Amino acid sequence: MSLVLFIEQVLNGLQFGIMLFLMAAGLTLIFGVMGLINLAHGSLYMVGAFVAATIAGVTGSFFIALLGALVAAALTGALVELFVIRRLYNKDHLDQVLATFALILIFTEGTRWIFGSFPLFLNIPDYLAGSVTLLWGIQYPFYRLTLIVVGLLIAGGLGLLISKTRVGIQIRAGKNDREMIAALGVDISKLYTLVFALGAALAGLAGALVGTIQSVQVGMGEPVLILAFVVIVIGGIGSIKGALVGSILVGLTDTLGGILLPQFFALFIDSATATSVGSSLASMAIYFLMGIVLIWRPTGLFGARL
């Protein structure tokens, strides 16, 4: 593999990881603060993608589409928390899994009913199209580079929100001792709704941004949700820093594994078999990574120590 191709794949892995972070950050906040297993988080990703594609088709504005996806996902998340999730906080995890799985079915069929069964497509706006020249003359899509920069800015803003603001202090306190902050006068119900809406907004934004790279279709959120769960296990439940580091590790492992492993096995066996074996192992690489991290640190890289 040439150096140019390797750097391009590293950037692709970084871009993939940053988009995973937007999913995983909301998921880890919800689970860390509320102790809730939310399988329907991927459905909010799908909602953001469909709303963005629809608004862009009507208005022709990519920026309005992103704003609409953000608002729609946040409102959907707030409504879900108010009418469904709020009844699950005192239930065991099995009840939470069953209820949020039912939400997946409702969102899937509702999306198919509203938007139809055919994929939608969201075009990259003209001002983000084309390529830019990086070091060593590498040509890289400007849109993907923009995704990396925007994702890192969101990560920084989310870190500041959690660590430097009054709401962030309440979120961190709610994660550690919800009864105490309720006794101190914090409305825990409003805090939970805010956290859930924030997580939903991040998921919807991720879906809208990725909708220009892949087709927008029913069920697109579930594969990403699985990877987001892997990310928070690797990074540590409840840790935004862990979600960012875990997302980047998963993105790089998945992208580079798909390129390097087939080439490695091609040194020893024929090309067709090497491609088959290497691709199969590449799809398992992130789970090997998760296993190694859990053996080394059972609570994740930045999770609370037992």
RODREN-972314 format. One record per residue (C-alpha): residue number from 1; x, y negated, z negated. Coordinates in pm, whole numbers, plus 50000, padded with zeros to 5 digits. Each point is the difference from the previous one (the first is absolute). Layout:
<atoms>
+-----+-------+-------+-------+
: num :    px :    py :    pz :
+-----+-------+-------+-------+
: NUM :     X :     Y :     Z :
...
+-----+-------+-------+-------+
</atoms>
This chain:
<atoms>
+-----+-------+-------+-------+
: num :    px :    py :    pz :
+-----+-------+-------+-------+
:   1 : 50000 : 50000 : 50000 :
:   2 : 50132 : 49659 : 50093 :
:   3 : 50040 : 49726 : 49741 :
:   4 : 49737 : 49786 : 50173 :
:   5 : 49741 : 50280 : 49991 :
:   6 : 50080 : 50074 : 49637 :
:   7 : 49951 : 49636 : 49896 :
:   8 : 49673 : 49984 : 50194 :
:   9 : 49874 : 50309 : 49817 :
:  10 : 50108 : 49854 : 49666 :
:  11 : 49797 : 49688 : 50077 :
:  12 : 49703 : 50217 : 50104 :
:  13 : 50028 : 50190 : 49672 :
:  14 : 50020 : 49675 : 49806 :
:  15 : 49693 : 49864 : 50177 :
:  16 : 49809 : 50323 : 49932 :
:  17 : 50107 : 49990 : 49637 :
:  18 : 49892 : 49638 : 49954 :
:  19 : 49653 : 50081 : 50133 :
:  20 : 49985 : 50297 : 49762 :
:  21 : 50087 : 49762 : 49718 :
:  22 : 49688 : 49793 : 50064 :
:  23 : 49796 : 50318 : 49950 :
:  24 : 50202 : 50137 : 49710 :
:  25 : 50019 : 49670 : 49808 :
:  26 : 49622 : 49977 : 49964 :
:  27 : 49974 : 50371 : 49922 :
:  28 : 50264 : 49988 : 49728 :
:  29 : 49842 : 49688 : 49845 :
:  30 : 49659 : 50168 : 49988 :
:  31 : 50134 : 50322 : 49855 :
:  32 : 50247 : 49831 : 49766 :
:  33 : 49754 : 49746 : 49856 :
:  34 : 49673 : 50195 : 50014 :
:  35 : 50124 : 50357 : 49982 :
:  36 : 49776 : 50070 : 50301 :
:  37 : 50074 : 50246 : 50281 :
:  38 : 49853 : 49822 : 50303 :
:  39 : 49986 : 50228 : 50303 :
:  40 : 49791 : 49739 : 50184 :
:  41 : 50292 : 49756 : 50023 :
:  42 : 50072 : 50116 : 50355 :
:  43 : 49643 : 49910 : 50098 :
:  44 : 50072 : 49637 : 49910 :
:  45 : 50299 : 50016 : 50234 :
:  46 : 49761 : 50118 : 50272 :
:  47 : 49751 : 49723 : 49920 :
:  48 : 50270 : 49736 : 50044 :
:  49 : 50106 : 50144 : 50335 :
:  50 : 49646 : 50020 : 50141 :
:  51 : 49901 : 49653 : 49879 :
:  52 : 50320 : 49850 : 50146 :
:  53 : 49949 : 50171 : 50337 :
:  54 : 49637 : 49885 : 50015 :
:  55 : 50070 : 49638 : 49903 :
:  56 : 50295 : 49979 : 50239 :
:  57 : 49777 : 50127 : 50281 :
:  58 : 49736 : 49736 : 49925 :
:  59 : 50218 : 49698 : 49920 :
:  60 : 50321 : 50083 : 50183 :
:  61 : 50194 : 49880 : 49695 :
:  62 : 50243 : 50240 : 49833 :
:  63 : 50037 : 49773 : 49695 :
:  64 : 49623 : 49983 : 49941 :
:  65 : 49988 : 50378 : 50042 :
:  66 : 50261 : 50049 : 49728 :
:  67 : 49821 : 49757 : 49768 :
:  68 : 49669 : 50176 : 50065 :
:  69 : 50153 : 50341 : 49930 :
:  70 : 50151 : 49873 : 49675 :
:  71 : 49670 : 49850 : 49880 :
:  72 : 49788 : 50296 : 50114 :
:  73 : 50223 : 50256 : 49830 :
:  74 : 50016 : 49796 : 49678 :
:  75 : 49620 : 49955 : 49988 :
:  76 : 49946 : 50368 : 50079 :
:  77 : 50242 : 50096 : 49724 :
:  78 : 49830 : 49768 : 49749 :
:  79 : 49656 : 50142 : 50084 :
:  80 : 50126 : 50357 : 49974 :
:  81 : 50153 : 49924 : 49661 :
:  82 : 49684 : 49832 : 49873 :
:  83 : 49751 : 50266 : 50110 :
:  84 : 50200 : 50325 : 49999 :
:  85 : 50348 : 49987 : 49848 :
:  86 : 49891 : 49822 : 49681 :
:  87 : 49803 : 50311 : 49902 :
:  88 : 50307 : 50222 : 50030 :
:  89 : 50247 : 49843 : 49758 :
:  90 : 49899 : 50219 : 49708 :
:  91 : 49967 : 50312 : 50213 :
:  92 : 50269 : 50260 : 50048 :
:  93 : 50213 : 50008 : 50313 :
:  94 : 49795 : 50275 : 50164 :
:  95 : 49689 : 49780 : 49994 :
:  96 : 50204 : 49712 : 50145 :
:  97 : 50133 : 50221 : 50279 :
:  98 : 49654 : 50130 : 50091 :
:  99 : 49839 : 49654 : 49992 :
: 100 : 50270 : 49831 : 50208 :
: 101 : 50001 : 50293 : 50245 :
: 102 : 49628 : 49940 : 50043 :
: 103 : 50085 : 49637 : 50077 :
: 104 : 50232 : 50120 : 50278 :
: 105 : 49708 : 50183 : 50162 :
: 106 : 49773 : 49698 : 49961 :
: 107 : 50257 : 49761 : 50149 :
: 108 : 50079 : 50239 : 50285 :
: 109 : 49642 : 50046 : 50107 :
: 110 : 49915 : 49635 : 49936 :
: 111 : 50291 : 49886 : 50217 :
: 112 : 49897 : 50240 : 50276 :
: 113 : 49641 : 49869 : 49977 :
: 114 : 50100 : 49632 : 50012 :
: 115 : 50295 : 50004 : 50241 :
: 116 : 49943 : 50324 : 50192 :
: 117 : 50217 : 50308 : 50043 :
: 118 : 50233 : 49862 : 50267 :
: 119 : 50337 : 49846 : 49907 :
: 120 : 50041 : 49624 : 50005 :
: 121 : 50314 : 49816 : 50104 :
: 122 : 50156 : 49688 : 49852 :
: 123 : 50240 : 49817 : 50230 :
: 124 : 50319 : 49833 : 49885 :
: 125 : 49957 : 49622 : 50045 :
: 126 : 50214 : 49833 : 50265 :
: 127 : 50202 : 49801 : 49746 :
: 128 : 50110 : 50325 : 49828 :
: 129 : 50056 : 50203 : 50317 :
: 130 : 50332 : 50072 : 50165 :
: 131 : 50337 : 50084 : 49850 :
: 132 : 50275 : 49819 : 49814 :
: 133 : 50374 : 50057 : 50031 :
: 134 : 50170 : 50111 : 49679 :
: 135 : 50364 : 50083 : 49925 :
: 136 : 50189 : 50208 : 50257 :
: 137 : 49744 : 49900 : 50263 :
: 138 : 49723 : 50213 : 49852 :
: 139 : 49658 : 49921 : 50148 :
: 140 : 49729 : 50048 : 49739 :
: 141 : 49625 : 49921 : 50020 :
: 142 : 49928 : 49663 : 49843 :
: 143 : 49671 : 50121 : 49856 :
: 144 : 50160 : 50289 : 49810 :
: 145 : 50267 : 49764 : 49867 :
: 146 : 49724 : 49763 : 49889 :
: 147 : 49831 : 50287 : 49813 :
: 148 : 50320 : 50065 : 49808 :
: 149 : 50040 : 49633 : 49903 :
: 150 : 49632 : 49955 : 49908 :
: 151 : 50002 : 50321 : 49795 :
: 152 : 50309 : 49895 : 49807 :
: 153 : 49847 : 49657 : 49932 :
: 154 : 49682 : 50166 : 49870 :
: 155 : 50211 : 50230 : 49783 :
: 156 : 50181 : 49699 : 49855 :
: 157 : 49675 : 49811 : 49941 :
: 158 : 49840 : 50302 : 49835 :
: 159 : 50304 : 50040 : 49776 :
: 160 : 49976 : 49636 : 49895 :
: 161 : 49626 : 50035 : 49939 :
: 162 : 50053 : 50297 : 49770 :
: 163 : 50304 : 49866 : 49816 :
: 164 : 49951 : 49622 : 49982 :
: 165 : 49628 : 49918 : 49985 :
: 166 : 49738 : 50022 : 49727 :
: 167 : 49796 : 50244 : 50208 :
: 168 : 50310 : 50213 : 50048 :
: 169 : 50060 : 50005 : 49625 :
: 170 : 49642 : 50116 : 49949 :
: 171 : 50042 : 50271 : 50266 :
: 172 : 50319 : 50128 : 49836 :
: 173 : 49840 : 49985 : 49657 :
: 174 : 49692 : 50182 : 50129 :
: 175 : 50223 : 50277 : 50128 :
: 176 : 50159 : 50046 : 49657 :
: 177 : 49713 : 49936 : 49758 :
: 178 : 49660 : 49910 : 50143 :
: 179 : 49826 : 50010 : 49662 :
: 180 : 50237 : 49740 : 49855 :
: 181 : 49960 : 49746 : 50282 :
: 182 : 49623 : 50048 : 49983 :
: 183 : 50017 : 49923 : 49628 :
: 184 : 50199 : 49685 : 50083 :
: 185 : 49713 : 49867 : 50211 :
: 186 : 50100 : 50106 : 50351 :
: 187 : 49701 : 50113 : 50206 :
: 188 : 50127 : 50344 : 50095 :
: 189 : 49716 : 50059 : 50246 :
: 190 : 50087 : 49689 : 50203 :
: 191 : 50368 : 50094 : 49985 :
: 192 : 49927 : 50347 : 50138 :
: 193 : 49787 : 49856 : 50280 :
: 194 : 50281 : 49756 : 50088 :
: 195 : 50262 : 50276 : 50007 :
: 196 : 49782 : 50226 : 50212 :
: 197 : 49920 : 49717 : 50244 :
: 198 : 50369 : 49911 : 50024 :
: 199 : 50094 : 50360 : 50075 :
: 200 : 49722 : 50025 : 50257 :
: 201 : 50111 : 49675 : 50168 :
: 202 : 50357 : 50130 : 50036 :
: 203 : 49872 : 50326 : 50150 :
: 204 : 49773 : 49814 : 50243 :
: 205 : 50284 : 49771 : 50105 :
: 206 : 50222 : 50301 : 50066 :
: 207 : 49731 : 50157 : 50216 :
: 208 : 49956 : 49680 : 50199 :
: 209 : 50374 : 49957 : 50058 :
: 210 : 50051 : 50363 : 50106 :
: 211 : 49692 : 49984 : 50224 :
: 212 : 50211 : 49833 : 50271 :
: 213 : 50248 : 50290 : 50001 :
: 214 : 49756 : 50292 : 50000 :
: 215 : 49636 : 50036 : 50096 :
: 216 : 49737 : 49908 : 49742 :
: 217 : 49791 : 50312 : 49939 :
: 218 : 49783 : 50169 : 49741 :
: 219 : 50201 : 50188 : 49739 :
: 220 : 50325 : 49814 : 50068 :
: 221 : 50051 : 49920 : 49632 :
: 222 : 50023 : 50352 : 49858 :
: 223 : 50347 : 50095 : 50137 :
: 224 : 50136 : 49666 : 49877 :
: 225 : 49839 : 50058 : 49659 :
: 226 : 50187 : 50329 : 49960 :
: 227 : 50329 : 49824 : 50071 :
: 228 : 49904 : 49721 : 49757 :
: 229 : 49951 : 50258 : 49725 :
: 230 : 50345 : 50141 : 50079 :
: 231 : 50140 : 49648 : 49976 :
: 232 : 49859 : 49926 : 49654 :
: 233 : 50115 : 50338 : 49870 :
: 234 : 50352 : 49926 : 50125 :
: 235 : 50004 : 49637 : 49882 :
: 236 : 49819 : 50051 : 49671 :
: 237 : 49633 : 49944 : 49922 :
: 238 : 49915 : 49639 : 49921 :
: 239 : 50328 : 49853 : 50129 :
: 240 : 49992 : 49749 : 50285 :
: 241 : 50378 : 50022 : 50035 :
: 242 : 49969 : 50377 : 50011 :
: 243 : 49731 : 49977 : 50269 :
: 244 : 50228 : 49783 : 50216 :
: 245 : 50309 : 50219 : 49959 :
: 246 : 49798 : 50321 : 50039 :
: 247 : 49831 : 49867 : 50315 :
: 248 : 50329 : 49911 : 50163 :
: 249 : 50149 : 50340 : 49910 :
: 250 : 49698 : 50183 : 50142 :
: 251 : 49995 : 49786 : 50315 :
: 252 : 50370 : 50054 : 50070 :
: 253 : 49986 : 50371 : 49918 :
: 254 : 49701 : 50060 : 50225 :
: 255 : 50134 : 49797 : 50292 :
: 256 : 50365 : 50104 : 49992 :
: 257 : 49914 : 50362 : 49920 :
: 258 : 49800 : 50027 : 50321 :
: 259 : 50306 : 49886 : 50199 :
: 260 : 50300 : 50145 : 49815 :
: 261 : 49877 : 50348 : 49907 :
: 262 : 49925 : 50118 : 50358 :
: 263 : 50341 : 49869 : 50109 :
: 264 : 50170 : 50180 : 49711 :
: 265 : 49840 : 50337 : 50077 :
: 266 : 50079 : 49954 : 50370 :
: 267 : 50365 : 50050 : 49907 :
: 268 : 49929 : 50362 : 49905 :
: 269 : 49694 : 50115 : 50200 :
: 270 : 49837 : 49923 : 50333 :
: 271 : 49839 : 49661 : 50051 :
: 272 : 49636 : 50113 : 50008 :
: 273 : 50028 : 50200 : 49676 :
: 274 : 50202 : 49724 : 49835 :
: 275 : 49730 : 49747 : 50083 :
: 276 : 49727 : 50225 : 49858 :
: 277 : 50190 : 50088 : 49681 :
: 278 : 50131 : 49648 : 49949 :
: 279 : 49658 : 49840 : 50047 :
: 280 : 49841 : 50245 : 49755 :
: 281 : 50263 : 49931 : 49736 :
: 282 : 49979 : 49625 : 50064 :
: 283 : 49629 : 50003 : 49912 :
: 284 : 50092 : 50170 : 49672 :
: 285 : 50297 : 49776 : 49919 :
: 286 : 49805 : 49745 : 49796 :
: 287 : 49866 : 50279 : 49778 :
: 288 : 50353 : 50132 : 49949 :
: 289 : 50095 : 49645 : 49904 :
: 290 : 49711 : 49984 : 49752 :
: 291 : 50103 : 50333 : 49847 :
: 292 : 50361 : 49887 : 49957 :
: 293 : 49894 : 49674 : 49835 :
: 294 : 49762 : 50178 : 49762 :
: 295 : 50268 : 50249 : 49898 :
: 296 : 50236 : 49712 : 49927 :
: 297 : 49744 : 49759 : 49850 :
: 298 : 49662 : 50164 : 49926 :
: 299 : 49824 : 49662 : 49963 :
: 300 : 50140 : 49858 : 50326 :
: 301 : 50283 : 49760 : 50069 :
: 302 : 49847 : 49706 : 49810 :
: 303 : 49728 : 50172 : 49799 :
: 304 : 49974 : 49981 : 49623 :
: 305 : 50238 : 50247 : 49834 :
: 306 : 49844 : 50284 : 49805 :
+-----+-------+-------+-------+
</atoms>
